Amino acid sequence: MQLHLSPSMRSITISSSNGFFDFMKVKIAARHISSQTLFHAVLILACLLPFVFIVTALVTLEGVNKCSSFDCLGRRLGPKLLGRGEDSGRLVNELYKTLNQVSSVEVPNDLKLPENFTQLVNEMKENKYDANEFAVILKGMMERSEKEIRESKFAELMNKHFAASSVPKGIHCLSLRLTDEYSSNAHARRQLPSPELLPVLSDNSYYHFILSTDNILAASVVVTSAVQSSLKPDKIVFHVITDKKTYAGMHSWFALNPNSPAIIEVKGVHQFDWLTRDNVPVLEAVENHYGVRNYYHGNHVAGANLSDTTPRSFASKLQARSPKYISLLNHIRIYLPELFPNLDKVVFLDDDIVIQRDLSPLWEIDLGGKVNGAVETCKGDDTWVMSKRFRTYFNFSHPLISNNLDPDECAWAYGMNIFDLRAWRRTNIRETYHTWLKENLKSNLTLWRLGTLPPALIAFRNHVQPIDPSWHMLGLGYQNNTSVENVKRAAVIHYNGQSKPWLEIGFEHLRPFWSKYVNYSNDFVKSCHILE
């Protein structure tokens, strides 16, 4: 920066040191200058000089030595001051252009791809890749990573399916130990309930719960949670239905661990006179149908086009192939009016639920002449769990489905249902259920895939009364992001899905709501190392 005074002292010029431009020139008229004017001039120059110095330094450092105006200077310095440069912008645009060009290019199968980022950088230095070569290699690495992640996810889902379908060692041990106890301990074989309480089993002034399961530990949690949450536990009657192989162990558990003052009945399916082959021929056909058995017990990957399937969709299909869906215990709820001819109103429970609130008000809900009081699953805050409509369960490309059902009709949940058995007996629900099961068998399981709910959705059409969703919260067995605060507020929480709380794959933050009802001090539970 240079300051020039003319010989006549009539002008002052401020210029850059390299003569780039004259930044300021002040002409002084040929008249007397007052000291006040001179003072003001010097003051102005003192303020401007630091600014001029900074601008000149920037211009010099940036090498902008060809600009001749403030407009040029602004265009040059503006992007720099804002963190953007013409060179970097041009580079980004070129990169975008190159990536777009290779987006439709197939990566050669024989192209050797770097294994990691460090190897990529080293190869770039050695081979001097141009932009196109780099983009193709980058695309190949991304496609390989996506494929590996996808395959890993599907393998994880398959392993999870096998874990969910198996019986944990501890629960199997518990069943064996209790079965042995039934044969050796007379107290374990005592009548349930005691003879003087038998009339209560058909007394409609009590709150009758029905539970169908072959899982002794799960049954104990359901009953214990119901009794401990009830305001009137002495009015509770539990009818526990199990299969023949589990009956002895289930009876032993409740005989040795009575949940007083509640009354508990344990009954095997073989002990119901009504459950004969003549009355349930369709279910026998379902269990013995080769296509059904192959679908539920066969290779779950064969024939599946994994490239066109999302992991979530694949998980849902695997869940639908759980062998429990062809078990009589899972279909038995459709026969409740016949199995309990003296009862008027019952609450049916699945074995993967926990009761956290007194349920006696359920018997006071007016079903308006409908048969089934249930929570609808097509609306709610959780758009994954509460977004179920008929299109979720049925194949609407099949004319039999598309001609008879509405894809937008709201679905409802099994797991905690109020059944008015008196109203039920006046309907043809059971016959409709059987008819659609036969149609699905005839169509080689192309009408629906998911278990026992689809035929029930059809059979109970126009017989369902929606109840408040706070009575029954779903999804704890597959929605890892379930709100803990919402769980605490729900009357019944349902671990529907593969991640049951008694399995290792259960969600750790949701397990305590279930495990707090497990009697870990029980000798059988301790000896079988349940959930250790």
For each residue, the residues with C-beta under 8 A, 3 or more apart:
1: 14 15 16 17 49 52 53 56
2: 14 15 16 17
3: 12 13 14
4: 12 13 14 15
5: 9 11 12
6: 9 10 11 12 13
7:
8: 11
9: 5 6 28
10: 6 27 28 29 30
11: 5 6 8 25 26 27 28
12: 3 4 5 6 25 26 28
13: 3 4 6 22 24 25 26
14: 1 2 3 4 22 23 24 25 49 52
15: 1 2 4 19 20 21 22 23
16: 1 2 19 20 21 23 56 59 60
17: 1 2 56
18: 60 65
19: 15 16
20: 15 16 59 65
21: 15 16 68
22: 13 14 15 25
23: 14 15 16 52 56
24: 13 14 48 52
25: 11 12 13 14 22
26: 11 12 13 41
27: 10 11
28: 9 10 11 12 33
29: 10
30: 10
31:
32:
33: 28 37 38
34: 37 38
35: 38 39
36: 39 40
37: 33 34 40 41
38: 33 34 35 41 42
39: 35 36 42 43
40: 36 37 43 44
41: 26 37 38 44 45
42: 38 39 45 46
43: 39 40 46 47
44: 40 41 47 48
45: 41 42 48 49
46: 42 43 49
47: 43 44 50 51
48: 24 44 45 51 52
49: 1 14 45 46 52 53
50: 47 53 54
51: 47 48 54 55
52: 1 14 23 24 48 49 55 56
53: 1 49 50 56 57
54: 50 51 57 58
55: 51 52 58 59 73
56: 1 16 17 23 52 53 59 60
57: 53 54 60 61
58: 54 55 61 62 77
59: 16 20 55 56 62 64 65 67 73 77
60: 16 18 56 57 63 65
61: 57 58
62: 58 59 76 77 80
63: 60
64: 59 67 72 73 76 77
65: 18 20 59 60
66:
67: 59 64 72 73 76
68: 21 72
69: 72 73
70: 73 74
71: 74 75
72: 64 67 68 69 75 76
73: 55 59 64 67 69 70 76 77
74: 70 71 77 78
75: 71 72 78 79
76: 62 64 67 72 73 79 80
77: 58 59 62 64 73 74 80 81
78: 74 75 81 82
79: 75 76 82 84 85 86 89
80: 62 76 77 83 84 85
81: 77 78
82: 78 79
83: 80
84: 79 80 88 89
85: 79 80 88 89
86: 79 89 90
87: 90 91
88: 84 85 91 92
89: 79 84 85 86 92 93
90: 86 87 93 94
91: 87 88 94 95
92: 88 89 95 96
93: 89 90 96 97
94: 90 91 97 98 131
95: 91 92 98 99 131
96: 92 93 99 100
97: 93 94 100 101
98: 94 95 101 102 131 132 134 135
99: 95 96 102 103 135
100: 96 97 103
101: 97 98 104 105 132 135
102: 98 99 105 132 135 136 139
103: 99 100 139
104: 101
105: 101 102 136 139
106:
107: 111 136 139 140 143
108: 111
109:
110:
111: 107 108 136 137 140
112:
113: 137 140 141 144
114: 117 119 120 123 137 141
115: 119
116: 119 120
117: 114 120 121
118: 121 122
119: 114 115 116 122 123
120: 114 116 117 123 124 137 138 141
121: 117 118 124 125
122: 118 119 125 126
123: 114 119 120 126 127 129
124: 120 121 127 128 129 134
125: 121 122 128
126: 122 123
127: 123 124 133
128: 124 125
129: 123 124 133 134 137
130: 133 134
131: 94 95 98 134 135
132: 98 101 102 135 136
133: 127 129 130 136 137
134: 98 124 129 130 131 137 138
135: 98 99 101 102 131 132 138 139
136: 102 105 107 111 132 133 139 140
137: 111 113 114 120 129 133 134 140 141
138: 120 134 135 141 142
139: 102 103 105 107 135 136 142 143
140: 107 111 113 136 137 143 144
141: 113 114 120 137 138 144 145
142: 138 139 145 146
143: 107 139 140 146 147
144: 113 140 141 147 148
145: 141 142 148 149
146: 142 143 149 150
147: 143 144 150 151
148: 144 145 151 152
149: 145 146 152 153
150: 146 147 153 154 306 311
151: 147 148 154 155
152: 148 149 155 156
153: 149 150 156 157 311
154: 150 151 157 158 306 311 314
155: 151 152 158 159
156: 152 153 159 160
157: 153 154 160 161 311 314 315 318
158: 154 155 161 162 300 301 318
159: 155 156 162 163
160: 156 157 163 164 315 318 498 499 505
161: 157 158 164 165 300 318 319 321 498
162: 158 159 165 166
163: 159 160 166 498 503 504 505
164: 160 161 319 322 498 499 500 503 505
165: 161 162 322 323
166: 162 163
167: 171 172
168: 171 172 502 503 504
169: 172 173 528
170: 173 174 528 529 530 531 532
171: 167 168 174 175 215 216 217 502 528 530
172: 167 168 169 175 176
173: 169 170 176 177 527 528 529
174: 170 171 177 178 216 217 249 524 525 528 530
175: 171 172 178 179 216 246 249
176: 172 173 179 180 249
177: 173 174 180 181 249 524 527 528
178: 174 175 181 182 188 216 248 249 250 252 253 524
179: 175 176 182 183 248 249 252
180: 176 177 183 184
181: 177 178 184 185 188 252 256 524
182: 178 179 185 188 189 248 249 251 252
183: 179 180 248
184: 180 181 188
185: 181 182 188 189 252 256
186: 189 190
187: 190 255 256
188: 178 181 182 184 185 251 252 255 256
189: 182 185 186 251 252 255
190: 186 187 194 255
191: 194 195
192: 251 254 255 264 265 266
193: 197 198 200 201 263 264 265
194: 190 191 197 198
195: 191 198
196:
197: 193 194 200 201 263
198: 193 194 195 201
199: 202 203
200: 193 197 203 206 237 263
201: 193 197 198 237 239 263 265
202: 199 340 342 343
203: 199 200 206 237
204: 208 342 343 344 345
205: 235
206: 200 203 235 236 237 263
207: 230 232 235 236 237 347 359 360 363
208: 204 237 239 340 343 345 346 347
209: 226 236 237 238 239 346 347 348 349
210: 238 239 241 333 336 340 346 347 348 349
211: 219 222 223 238 239 240 241 348 349 350 351
212: 240 241 242 329 330 332 333 348 351
213: 218 219 222 240 241 242 329 350 351
214: 242 243 245 246 250 327 329
215: 171 218 219 351 502
216: 171 174 175 178 219 220 246 249 250 253
217: 171 174 220 221 502 518 525 530
218: 213 215 221 222 351 352 500 502
219: 211 213 215 216 222 223 240 242 250 253 351
220: 216 217 223 224 253 254 257 517 518 519
221: 217 218 224 225 354 514 517 518
222: 211 213 218 219 225 226 349 351 353 354 355
223: 211 219 220 226 227 238 240 254 259 262 264
224: 220 221 227 228 259 517 519
225: 221 222 228 229 354 355 356 517
226: 209 222 223 229 230 236 238 262 349 355 359
227: 223 224 230 233 236 259 262
228: 224 225 233 517
229: 225 226 355 356 357 358 359
230: 207 226 227 233 235 236 262 358 359 360
231: 358 360
232: 207 235 236 358 360
233: 227 228 230 236 261 262
234: 261 262
235: 205 206 207 230 232 360
236: 206 207 209 226 227 230 232 233 262 263
237: 200 201 203 206 207 208 209 262 263 264 265
238: 209 210 211 223 226 259 262 263 264 265
239: 201 208 209 210 211 265 267 340 346
240: 211 212 213 219 223 250 254 264 265 266 267
241: 210 211 212 213 267 268 269 329 332 339
242: 212 213 214 219 246 247 250 266 267 268 269 329
243: 214 246 247 268 269 327 328 329
244: 247 268 269 270
245: 214
246: 175 214 216 242 243 249 250 268
247: 242 243 244 250 251 266 268 270 271
248: 178 179 182 183 251 252
249: 174 175 176 177 178 179 182 216 246 252 253
250: 178 214 216 219 240 242 246 247 253 254 266
251: 182 188 189 192 247 248 254 255 266
252: 178 179 181 182 185 188 189 248 249 255 256
253: 178 216 219 220 249 250 256 257 524
254: 192 220 223 240 250 251 257 258 259 264 266
255: 187 188 189 190 192 251 252 258
256: 181 185 187 188 252 253
257: 220 253 254 519 522
258: 254 255 264
259: 223 224 227 238 254 262 264
260:
261: 233 234
262: 223 226 227 230 233 234 236 237 238 259
263: 193 197 200 201 206 236 237 238
264: 192 193 223 237 238 240 254 258 259
265: 192 193 201 237 238 239 240
266: 192 240 242 247 250 251 254
267: 239 240 241 242 271 272
268: 241 242 243 244 246 247 271
269: 241 242 243 244 272 275 328 329 332
270: 244 247 275
271: 247 267 268
272: 267 269 275 339
273: 276
274: 279 335 338 339
275: 269 270 272 279 280 328 332 335 339
276: 273 279 280
277: 280 281 284
278: 281
279: 274 275 276 335 338
280: 275 276 277 283 284 328 331 335
281: 277 278 284 285
282: 285 286 434 437 438
283: 280 286 287 328 331 437
284: 277 280 281 287 288
285: 281 282 288 289 438 441
286: 282 283 289 292 326 331 437 441
287: 283 284 292 293 326 327 328
288: 284 285 292 293
289: 285 286 292 293 441
290: 293 294
291: 294 295 441 444 445
292: 286 287 288 289 295 296 326 441 445
293: 287 288 289 290 296 297 298 326
294: 290 291 297 298
295: 291 292 298 321 445
296: 292 293 321 322 323 325 326
297: 293 294 323
298: 293 294 295 302
299: 302
300: 158 161 304 318 321
301: 158 304 306
302: 298 299
303:
304: 300 301 309 314 317
305: 308 309
306: 150 154 301 309 314
307:
308: 305
309: 304 305 306 313 314 317
310: 313 314
311: 150 153 154 157 314 315
312: 315 316
313: 309 310 316 317
314: 154 157 304 306 309 310 311 317 318
315: 157 160 311 312 318 319 478 498
316: 312 313 319 320 450
317: 304 309 313 314 320 321 449
318: 157 158 160 161 300 314 315 321 498
319: 161 164 315 316 322 450 478 497 498
320: 316 317 325 449 450 451
321: 161 295 296 300 317 318 325 449
322: 164 165 296 319 325 451
323: 165 296 297 326 327
324: 327 329 330 451
325: 296 320 321 322 330 450 451 452
326: 286 287 292 293 296 323 330
327: 214 243 287 323 324 330 331
328: 243 269 275 280 283 287 331 332
329: 212 213 214 241 242 243 269 324 332
330: 212 324 325 326 327 451 452
331: 280 283 286 327 328 334 335 452
332: 212 241 269 275 328 329 335 336 339
333: 210 212 336 348 414 417 452
334: 331 429 430 433 456 459
335: 274 275 279 280 331 332 338 339 430
336: 210 332 333 339 340 346 348 419 421 424
337: 340 341 421 424 425 430
338: 274 279 335 341 430
339: 241 272 274 275 332 335 336
340: 202 208 210 239 336 337 343 346 421
341: 337 338
342: 202 204
343: 202 204 208 340 346 421
344: 204 420 421 422
345: 204 208 363 418 419 420 421 422
346: 208 209 210 239 336 340 343 418 419 421
347: 207 208 209 210 359 362 363 416 417 418 419
348: 209 210 211 212 333 336 416 417 419
349: 209 210 211 222 226 353 355 415 416 492
350: 211 213 353 414 415 416 494 496
351: 211 212 213 215 218 219 222
352: 218 415 477 494 495 496 500 501
353: 222 349 350 415 416 492 493 494 495
354: 221 222 225 492 493 495 513 514 517
355: 222 225 226 229 349 359 491 492
356: 225 229 488 490 491 492 493 513
357: 229 490 491 492
358: 229 230 231 232 361
359: 207 226 229 230 347 355 362 491 492
360: 207 230 231 232 235 363 364
361: 358 364 365
362: 347 359 365 373 418 467 471
363: 207 345 347 360 418
364: 360 361
365: 361 362 373 418 465 467
366:
367: 370 371 372 373 418 420 423 465
368: 465
369: 423
370: 367 373 420 423 463 464 465
371: 367 419 420 423 424 427 429 460 463 464
372: 367 412 417 418 419 420 460 463 464 465
373: 362 365 367 370 417 418 419 420 464 465 466 467
374: 412 413 414 416 417 418 464 465 466 467 472
375: 412 413 416 466 467 468 469 471 472 474
376: 379 410 411 412 413 466 469
377: 380 385 386 387 388 410 411 412 413 474
378: 386 387 388 389 410 411
379: 376 386 410
380: 377 383 385 386 387 469
381: 386 486
382: 385 386 475 479 482
383: 380 386 387
384: 387 475 479
385: 377 380 382 474 475 478 479
386: 377 378 379 380 381 382 383 469 474 475
387: 377 378 380 383 384 392
388: 377 378 392 393 410 411
389: 378 392 407 408 409 410 411
390: 393 394 396 405 406 407 408 409 411 457
391: 394 396 407 408
392: 387 388 389 411
393: 388 390 411 448 450 453 454 457
394: 390 391 398 401 405 407 447 448 454
395: 398 401 446 447 448 449
396: 390 391 401 402 405 407
397: 401 402
398: 394 395 401 402 443 446 447
399: 402 403
400: 403 404 439 443 447
401: 394 395 396 397 398 404 405 447 448
402: 396 397 398 399 405
403: 399 400
404: 400 401 458
405: 390 394 396 401 402 409 458
406: 390 409
407: 389 390 391 394 396
408: 389 390 391
409: 389 390 405 406 461
410: 376 377 378 379 388 389
411: 376 377 378 388 389 390 392 393 453 457
412: 372 374 375 376 377 457 460 464 466
413: 374 375 376 377 416 472 474 494 496
414: 333 350 374 417 452 453 456
415: 349 350 352 353 472 474 492 494 496
416: 347 348 349 350 353 374 375 413 471 472 492 494
417: 333 347 348 372 373 374 414
418: 345 346 347 362 363 365 367 372 373 374 467
419: 336 345 346 347 348 371 372 373 424
420: 344 345 367 370 371 372 373 423 424
421: 336 337 340 343 344 345 346 424 425
422: 344 345 425 426
423: 367 369 370 371 420 426 427 463
424: 336 337 371 419 420 421 427 429 463
425: 337 421 422
426: 422 423
427: 371 423 424 463
428: 431 432
429: 334 371 424 432 433 459 460 463
430: 334 335 337 338 433 434 459
431: 428 434 435
432: 428 429 435 436 458 459
433: 334 429 430 436 437 455 456 458 459
434: 282 430 431 437 438
435: 431 432 438 439
436: 432 433 439 440 447 454 455 458 459
437: 282 283 286 433 434 440 441 455
438: 282 285 434 435 441 442
439: 400 435 436 442 443 447
440: 436 437 443 445 446 447 448 455
441: 285 286 289 291 292 437 438 444 445
442: 438 439
443: 398 400 439 440 446 447
444: 291 441
445: 291 292 295 440 441 448 449
446: 395 398 440 443
447: 394 395 398 400 401 436 439 440 443 454
448: 393 394 395 401 440 445 454 455
449: 317 320 321 395 445
450: 316 319 320 325 393 453 454
451: 320 322 324 325 330 454
452: 325 330 331 333 414 455 456
453: 393 411 414 450 456 457
454: 393 394 436 447 448 450 451 457 458
455: 433 436 437 440 448 452 458 459
456: 334 414 433 452 453 459 460
457: 390 393 411 412 453 454 460 461
458: 404 405 432 433 436 454 455 461
459: 334 429 430 432 433 436 455 456
460: 371 372 412 429 456 457 463 464
461: 409 457 458 464
462:
463: 370 371 372 423 424 427 429 460
464: 370 371 372 373 374 412 460 461
465: 365 367 368 370 372 373 374
466: 373 374 375 376 412
467: 362 365 373 374 375 418 471 472
468: 375 471
469: 375 376 380 386 472 473
470: 473 489 490 491
471: 362 375 416 467 468 490 491 492
472: 374 375 413 415 416 467 469 490 491 492 494
473: 469 470 476 486 487 490 492 493 494
474: 375 377 385 386 413 415 494 496
475: 382 384 385 386 478 479 482 494 496 497
476: 473 479 482 487 493 494 495 496 497 499 501 507 510 513
477: 352 494 495 496 497 498 499 500 506
478: 315 319 385 475 496 497 498 499
479: 382 384 385 475 476 482 497
480: 499 507
481:
482: 382 475 476 479 486 487 507 510
483: 486 487
484: 487 488 509 510
485: 488 489
486: 381 473 482 483 489 490
487: 473 476 482 483 484 490 493 510 513
488: 356 484 485
489: 470 485 486
490: 356 357 470 471 472 473 486 487 493
491: 355 356 357 359 470 471 472
492: 349 353 354 355 356 357 359 415 416 471 472 473
493: 353 354 356 473 476 487 490 513
494: 350 352 353 413 415 416 472 473 474 475 476 477
495: 352 353 354 476 477 499 500 501 506 510 514
496: 350 352 413 415 474 475 476 477 478
497: 319 475 476 477 478 479 500
498: 160 161 163 164 315 318 319 477 478 503 505
499: 160 164 476 477 478 480 495 503 505 506 507
500: 164 218 352 477 495 497 503 505 506
501: 352 476 495 506 507 510 511 513 514 515
502: 168 171 215 217 218 506 514 530 531
503: 163 164 168 498 499 500 506
504: 163 168
505: 160 163 164 498 499 500
506: 477 495 499 500 501 502 503 510 511
507: 476 480 482 499 501 510 511
508: 511
509: 484 512
510: 476 482 484 487 495 501 506 507 513 514
511: 501 506 507 508 514 515
512: 509 515 516
513: 354 356 476 487 493 501 510 516
514: 221 354 495 501 502 510 511 517 518
515: 501 511 512 518 531
516: 512 513
517: 220 221 224 225 228 354 514
518: 217 220 221 514 515 525 530 531
519: 220 224 257 522 525
520: 525 526 530
521: 525 526
522: 257 519 525 526
523: 526 527
524: 174 177 178 181 253 527 528
525: 174 217 518 519 520 521 522 528 530
526: 520 521 522 523 529 530
527: 173 177 523 524
528: 169 170 171 173 174 177 524 525
529: 170 173 526 532
530: 170 171 174 217 502 518 520 525 526
531: 170 502 515 518
532: 170 529
